[in-house]
Structures are given as C-alpha cells and as structure tokens.
Amino acid sequence: MKGVSIVGFKQSGKTTALGMLADVLESRGLRLGIAKFTHHKLDMPGTDTAWLMKPERTVVGLGAEEAALFWSHKRHLPDLLPLMPADMLLIEGGKRLGWLPRILCLKEAGDASALMPELALATYGEISLPSLPHFTPESLDSLADLITKRAFVLPGLDCGECGFTGCAGLAARIVAGNAGVKDCKASASPLEITVNGQPIGLNPFTTSIILGSVKGMLSTLKGYAPGNTVEMKFKG
C-alpha cells in the first residue's frame, strides 16, 4: 500500500482537495482507502448507532450499500489498515502522522512551519511555497502522477532501529530523496506477515522472537530444510 496525507488548518481546502484527488486516482483503476481525522464526534446524536454506542462497546452498521464500524475507544490508524483493502491510502488531517508523506493545503505561507514541511511532497490550493511543487484544481492529474510515484507508508512503529527516534526522521529522508523504504528495518524484515493483504510492521526484536519460535517448531518436522523459503498461511 502507498499513502499520502492532505494536511492543513481548518477551512484550508483539505476535504475538497482529497475528494477531487480521489476521483482522479480511482479513474486510474486504483482502490482507495480514505481516512479522516476530526475533532468532532464521528456519529451524529439521535441516530441509531449513536444510541447503541456505550463505553467499551463496538457497533457495526450494515446497510444495503455500505457498512461502518464504530469503536467506543481510541484506535490508531495503522491498526485499522488491514481492514482497508486499498492500493492507495488518502488521509484528511493527521498533522502528527510521521510515517507517510503529505500534501500541504495552506491558508497562508506561515502555516507550513507547523505542518512538518519536511514531509511535504507538494502544496495544493491558492498558497504555494518556493521550495515545493505547487498544484491547483487545473493540475490535479499532475498531482496524481506525483503521488502515484512518490507516496509510501512506513510501519509507524517508531522503533528507532533505523537510527532515528521515530518514523518521521526516516520519512523526511525518503521525501528528500536521501533514503528509501528499504532503509526501514521493519519494512526490510526477513519475516513478512500480512493480514487481508496488508503487511504488519515488525521491528527486529519481534522478528527474532517469532522466527526463533517458528524455526524451533519446524525443526522437529520431517521435510523441513533450514535455509529455504518457508511459507505458512492460516486464517486468523
């Protein structure tokens, strides 16, 4: 999965930009997952799902053409990605997310300093920055080209194995062209675990524990040959 976030302050045009960009990317045959950060309640008072929600309860809404899942406690976006069968992740908001690049929607140039500009691939809207490519509604196709080429998603573990204290440090180097996703120790793990087609981030310590346990069990089985590729599949 690749991904990019559209960040900016209130009324900066984030939602409009995301909606238009989503249409362009879907027209290219990409499956999209969309996540929206908000300071408001996710469900409006007076609806059935709001009435059913209670602390520590999870509510699933199933309609004729759609479905929704509501948790009554905080969940982090990386934990939800296996539930989103998508080729490209588009996020509205998430100013603090440091594990993927972003597009800046600015109301004024001074806003950029508070939006982690080191993770920015470009700006979109009326306000531009001299250091970044700039796009408008008339150049959405070019913005889609840039995102398709340069978007990425790191595991978001902030494990520090890459030499940075958090994923944002490595992400900034990737955006600057001085590193690649392969420089993430979790992404380059010799062990790959996917759920619904989406990889789960594994830091080296977790990888060593799982690999050691699995190899120890496999070594007791006839037909096991160490050094070869081993595939295990099961339904969780």
C-alpha positions as a Markdown table, in Angstrom:
| # | Residue | x | y | z |
|---|---|---|---|---|
| 1 | Met | 0.0 | 0.0 | 0.0 |
| 2 | Lys | 1.1 | 3.6 | -0.7 |
| 3 | Gly | -0.2 | 6.6 | 1.1 |
| 4 | Val | -0.2 | 10.3 | 1.5 |
| 5 | Ser | -2.0 | 12.7 | 3.8 |
| 6 | Ile | -3.6 | 16.1 | 2.9 |
| 7 | Val | -2.9 | 18.4 | 5.8 |
| 8 | Gly | -3.7 | 22.0 | 6.7 |
| 9 | Phe | -5.7 | 24.1 | 9.1 |
| 10 | Lys | -9.5 | 24.5 | 9.2 |
| 11 | Gln | -11.1 | 25.8 | 6.0 |
| 12 | Ser | -7.8 | 25.4 | 4.0 |
| 13 | Gly | -9.5 | 23.2 | 1.4 |
| 14 | Lys | -8.4 | 19.8 | 2.6 |
| 15 | Thr | -11.7 | 18.0 | 2.0 |
| 16 | Thr | -12.2 | 19.4 | -1.4 |
| 17 | Ala | -8.6 | 18.5 | -2.5 |
| 18 | Leu | -9.0 | 15.0 | -1.1 |
| 19 | Gly | -12.3 | 14.4 | -2.9 |
| 20 | Met | -11.1 | 15.7 | -6.3 |
| 21 | Leu | -7.8 | 13.7 | -6.0 |
| 22 | Ala | -9.7 | 10.6 | -5.0 |
| 23 | Asp | -11.8 | 10.8 | -8.2 |
| 24 | Val | -8.6 | 11.1 | -10.3 |
| 25 | Leu | -6.9 | 8.2 | -8.7 |
| 26 | Glu | -9.9 | 6.0 | -8.9 |
| 27 | Ser | -10.3 | 6.8 | -12.6 |
| 28 | Arg | -6.9 | 5.2 | -13.0 |
| 29 | Gly | -8.1 | 1.9 | -11.5 |
| 30 | Leu | -6.6 | 2.3 | -8.0 |
| 31 | Arg | -8.5 | 1.1 | -5.0 |
| 32 | Leu | -8.6 | 3.8 | -2.4 |
| 33 | Gly | -8.8 | 3.7 | 1.4 |
| 34 | Ile | -9.8 | 7.1 | 2.9 |
| 35 | Ala | -9.3 | 8.1 | 6.5 |
| 36 | Lys | -10.4 | 11.4 | 8.0 |
| 37 | Phe | -9.3 | 12.9 | 11.3 |
| 38 | Thr | -11.8 | 15.1 | 13.1 |
| 39 | His | -12.2 | 16.8 | 16.4 |
| 40 | His | -16.0 | 16.2 | 16.2 |
| 41 | Lys | -17.9 | 13.1 | 17.1 |
| 42 | Leu | -17.9 | 10.5 | 14.3 |
| 43 | Asp | -21.7 | 9.9 | 14.6 |
| 44 | Met | -24.4 | 12.5 | 15.0 |
| 45 | Pro | -26.6 | 12.5 | 18.1 |
| 46 | Gly | -30.0 | 11.0 | 17.7 |
| 47 | Thr | -29.1 | 8.3 | 15.2 |
| 48 | Asp | -29.4 | 4.6 | 15.9 |
| 49 | Thr | -25.7 | 3.9 | 16.1 |
| 50 | Ala | -25.2 | 6.8 | 18.5 |
| 51 | Trp | -27.9 | 5.4 | 20.7 |
| 52 | Leu | -26.3 | 1.9 | 20.7 |
| 53 | Met | -22.8 | 3.2 | 21.5 |
| 54 | Lys | -21.7 | 2.7 | 25.1 |
| 55 | Pro | -18.2 | 2.6 | 26.7 |
| 56 | Glu | -16.2 | -0.4 | 25.6 |
| 57 | Arg | -18.8 | -1.4 | 23.0 |
| 58 | Thr | -18.1 | -1.8 | 19.3 |
| 59 | Val | -21.0 | -1.2 | 17.0 |
| 60 | Val | -21.2 | -2.4 | 13.3 |
| 61 | Gly | -23.6 | -0.6 | 11.0 |
| 62 | Leu | -24.7 | -2.6 | 7.9 |
| 63 | Gly | -26.7 | -1.0 | 5.2 |
| 64 | Ala | -27.8 | -2.1 | 1.7 |
| 65 | Glu | -24.8 | -0.4 | 0.1 |
| 66 | Glu | -22.3 | 0.4 | 2.9 |
| 67 | Ala | -21.0 | -0.7 | 6.3 |
| 68 | Ala | -19.4 | 1.1 | 9.2 |
| 69 | Leu | -17.6 | 0.1 | 12.3 |
| 70 | Phe | -17.6 | 2.3 | 15.4 |
| 71 | Trp | -15.3 | 1.7 | 18.4 |
| 72 | Ser | -16.1 | 3.5 | 21.7 |
| 73 | His | -12.4 | 3.8 | 22.4 |
| 74 | Lys | -9.4 | 5.3 | 20.5 |
| 75 | Arg | -7.8 | 3.2 | 17.8 |
| 76 | His | -4.6 | 4.1 | 15.9 |
| 77 | Leu | -4.8 | 4.2 | 12.1 |
| 78 | Pro | -2.0 | 1.6 | 11.4 |
| 79 | Asp | -4.1 | -0.9 | 13.4 |
| 80 | Leu | -7.0 | -0.4 | 11.1 |
| 81 | Leu | -5.2 | -0.6 | 7.8 |
| 82 | Pro | -5.8 | -4.4 | 7.5 |
| 83 | Leu | -9.5 | -3.6 | 7.3 |
| 84 | Met | -9.0 | -1.3 | 4.3 |
| 85 | Pro | -8.4 | -3.3 | 1.1 |
| 86 | Ala | -6.7 | -0.5 | -0.9 |
| 87 | Asp | -3.8 | 0.3 | -3.2 |
| 88 | Met | -3.6 | 3.9 | -2.1 |
| 89 | Leu | -4.4 | 5.4 | 1.3 |
| 90 | Leu | -5.6 | 9.0 | 1.3 |
| 91 | Ile | -5.9 | 10.7 | 4.7 |
| 92 | Glu | -7.5 | 14.0 | 5.5 |
| 93 | Gly | -5.8 | 15.5 | 8.5 |
| 94 | Gly | -3.4 | 13.7 | 10.8 |
| 95 | Lys | -0.8 | 16.5 | 11.2 |
| 96 | Arg | 1.2 | 14.4 | 13.6 |
| 97 | Leu | 1.5 | 11.4 | 11.4 |
| 98 | Gly | 5.1 | 10.9 | 10.6 |
| 99 | Trp | 5.1 | 7.6 | 8.7 |
| 100 | Leu | 3.9 | 8.8 | 5.3 |
| 101 | Pro | 4.4 | 11.9 | 3.1 |
| 102 | Arg | 1.9 | 14.8 | 2.9 |
| 103 | Ile | 0.4 | 17.4 | 0.6 |
| 104 | Leu | 0.1 | 20.9 | 2.3 |
| 105 | Cys | -3.1 | 22.9 | 1.9 |
| 106 | Leu | -2.2 | 26.4 | 3.2 |
| 107 | Lys | -4.3 | 29.4 | 4.1 |
| 108 | Glu | -1.0 | 31.4 | 4.4 |
| 109 | Ala | 2.6 | 30.6 | 3.9 |
| 110 | Gly | 3.4 | 30.9 | 7.6 |
| 111 | Asp | 1.2 | 27.8 | 8.3 |
| 112 | Ala | 3.7 | 25.5 | 6.8 |
| 113 | Ser | 6.2 | 25.6 | 9.7 |
| 114 | Ala | 3.6 | 23.9 | 12.0 |
| 115 | Leu | 2.7 | 21.2 | 9.4 |
| 116 | Met | 6.0 | 19.3 | 9.3 |
| 117 | Pro | 7.0 | 20.6 | 5.9 |
| 118 | Glu | 10.0 | 18.2 | 5.8 |
| 119 | Leu | 7.4 | 15.5 | 5.0 |
| 120 | Ala | 5.8 | 17.5 | 2.2 |
| 121 | Leu | 5.8 | 16.4 | -1.4 |
| 122 | Ala | 3.9 | 19.5 | -2.7 |
| 123 | Thr | 1.4 | 22.2 | -1.9 |
| 124 | Tyr | -2.1 | 22.4 | -3.2 |
| 125 | Gly | -4.6 | 25.3 | -3.4 |
| 126 | Glu | -4.1 | 29.1 | -3.6 |
| 127 | Ile | -0.9 | 29.3 | -1.5 |
| 128 | Ser | 2.4 | 27.9 | -2.7 |
| 129 | Leu | 5.9 | 27.6 | -1.2 |
| 130 | Pro | 9.1 | 28.3 | -3.3 |
| 131 | Ser | 10.7 | 25.0 | -2.1 |
| 132 | Leu | 7.9 | 22.7 | -3.2 |
| 133 | Pro | 6.0 | 21.8 | -6.4 |
| 134 | His | 2.6 | 23.5 | -6.4 |
| 135 | Phe | -0.7 | 22.2 | -7.8 |
| 136 | Thr | -4.2 | 23.6 | -8.3 |
| 137 | Pro | -7.5 | 22.0 | -9.5 |
| 138 | Glu | -6.4 | 22.5 | -13.0 |
| 139 | Ser | -3.3 | 20.4 | -12.5 |
| 140 | Leu | -4.8 | 17.5 | -10.5 |
| 141 | Asp | -3.6 | 14.9 | -13.0 |
| 142 | Ser | 0.0 | 16.0 | -12.4 |
| 143 | Leu | -0.5 | 15.9 | -8.6 |
| 144 | Ala | -1.9 | 12.3 | -9.0 |
| 145 | Asp | 1.2 | 11.4 | -11.1 |
| 146 | Leu | 3.5 | 12.7 | -8.3 |
| 147 | Ile | 1.5 | 10.9 | -5.6 |
| 148 | Thr | 1.4 | 7.6 | -7.5 |
| 149 | Lys | 5.2 | 7.8 | -8.0 |
| 150 | Arg | 6.3 | 9.0 | -4.6 |
| 151 | Ala | 3.7 | 8.0 | -1.9 |
| 152 | Phe | 4.8 | 5.5 | 0.7 |
| 153 | Val | 3.7 | 4.1 | 4.0 |
| 154 | Leu | 6.1 | 3.1 | 6.8 |
| 155 | Pro | 5.0 | 0.7 | 9.6 |
| 156 | Gly | 4.7 | 3.6 | 12.1 |
| 157 | Leu | 6.4 | 1.6 | 14.9 |
| 158 | Asp | 8.8 | 4.4 | 15.9 |
| 159 | Cys | 11.2 | 1.6 | 16.9 |
| 160 | Gly | 14.4 | 3.6 | 16.3 |
| 161 | Glu | 16.2 | 0.7 | 14.5 |
| 162 | Cys | 16.8 | 3.0 | 11.5 |
| 163 | Gly | 18.8 | 5.4 | 13.7 |
| 164 | Phe | 16.0 | 7.9 | 14.1 |
| 165 | Thr | 13.9 | 8.3 | 17.2 |
| 166 | Gly | 10.7 | 8.0 | 15.2 |
| 167 | Cys | 9.5 | 7.2 | 11.7 |
| 168 | Ala | 9.3 | 10.9 | 10.8 |
| 169 | Gly | 13.1 | 11.1 | 10.6 |
| 170 | Leu | 13.4 | 8.4 | 8.0 |
| 171 | Ala | 10.3 | 9.6 | 6.2 |
| 172 | Ala | 11.8 | 13.0 | 5.8 |
| 173 | Arg | 15.0 | 11.5 | 4.3 |
| 174 | Ile | 12.8 | 9.5 | 1.9 |
| 175 | Val | 10.9 | 12.6 | 0.8 |
| 176 | Ala | 14.3 | 14.4 | 0.3 |
| 177 | Gly | 15.5 | 11.5 | -1.9 |
| 178 | Asn | 18.2 | 10.5 | 0.5 |
| 179 | Ala | 16.8 | 7.2 | 1.6 |
| 180 | Gly | 14.2 | 4.6 | 0.6 |
| 181 | Val | 11.5 | 2.5 | 2.3 |
| 182 | Lys | 14.0 | -0.4 | 2.2 |
| 183 | Asp | 16.0 | 1.6 | 4.8 |
| 184 | Cys | 13.3 | 0.9 | 7.3 |
| 185 | Lys | 14.5 | -2.1 | 9.3 |
| 186 | Ala | 10.9 | -3.2 | 9.9 |
| 187 | Ser | 9.9 | -3.0 | 6.2 |
| 188 | Ala | 13.1 | -4.9 | 5.3 |
| 189 | Ser | 12.4 | -7.7 | 7.8 |
| 190 | Pro | 13.2 | -11.3 | 6.7 |
| 191 | Leu | 9.7 | -12.2 | 8.1 |
| 192 | Glu | 6.6 | -10.9 | 6.3 |
| 193 | Ile | 3.2 | -11.2 | 7.9 |
| 194 | Thr | 0.1 | -9.9 | 6.1 |
| 195 | Val | -3.5 | -9.6 | 7.2 |
| 196 | Asn | -6.0 | -9.2 | 4.5 |
| 197 | Gly | -3.1 | -8.5 | 2.1 |
| 198 | Gln | -1.7 | -5.7 | 4.2 |
| 199 | Pro | 1.7 | -6.1 | 5.9 |
| 200 | Ile | 2.1 | -5.8 | 9.6 |
| 201 | Gly | 5.1 | -3.9 | 10.8 |
| 202 | Leu | 7.7 | -6.0 | 12.7 |
| 203 | Asn | 10.7 | -4.5 | 14.5 |
| 204 | Pro | 13.9 | -6.6 | 14.6 |
| 205 | Phe | 13.3 | -7.7 | 18.2 |
| 206 | Thr | 9.8 | -9.0 | 17.4 |
| 207 | Thr | 11.0 | -10.6 | 14.2 |
| 208 | Ser | 13.7 | -12.5 | 16.1 |
| 209 | Ile | 11.3 | -13.8 | 18.6 |
| 210 | Ile | 8.8 | -15.1 | 16.0 |
| 211 | Leu | 11.4 | -16.5 | 13.7 |
| 212 | Gly | 13.2 | -18.3 | 16.6 |
| 213 | Ser | 9.9 | -19.8 | 17.8 |
| 214 | Val | 8.7 | -20.9 | 14.3 |
| 215 | Lys | 12.1 | -22.3 | 13.3 |
| 216 | Gly | 12.3 | -24.2 | 16.6 |
| 217 | Met | 8.9 | -25.9 | 16.0 |
| 218 | Leu | 9.6 | -26.6 | 12.3 |
| 219 | Ser | 12.9 | -28.2 | 13.1 |
| 220 | Thr | 11.0 | -31.1 | 14.7 |
| 221 | Leu | 9.1 | -31.8 | 11.5 |
| 222 | Lys | 10.1 | -34.2 | 8.7 |
| 223 | Gly | 10.7 | -32.4 | 5.4 |
| 224 | Tyr | 11.9 | -29.2 | 7.0 |
| 225 | Ala | 15.1 | -27.9 | 5.4 |
| 226 | Pro | 16.7 | -24.8 | 7.0 |
| 227 | Gly | 17.9 | -22.1 | 4.7 |
| 228 | Asn | 15.0 | -22.4 | 2.3 |
| 229 | Thr | 11.9 | -20.1 | 2.0 |
| 230 | Val | 9.1 | -21.3 | 4.2 |
| 231 | Glu | 5.5 | -20.2 | 3.6 |
| 232 | Met | 2.8 | -20.5 | 6.3 |
| 233 | Lys | -0.8 | -19.4 | 5.7 |
| 234 | Phe | -3.7 | -19.6 | 8.1 |
| 235 | Lys | -7.0 | -17.8 | 8.7 |
| 236 | Gly | -7.0 | -15.7 | 11.8 |
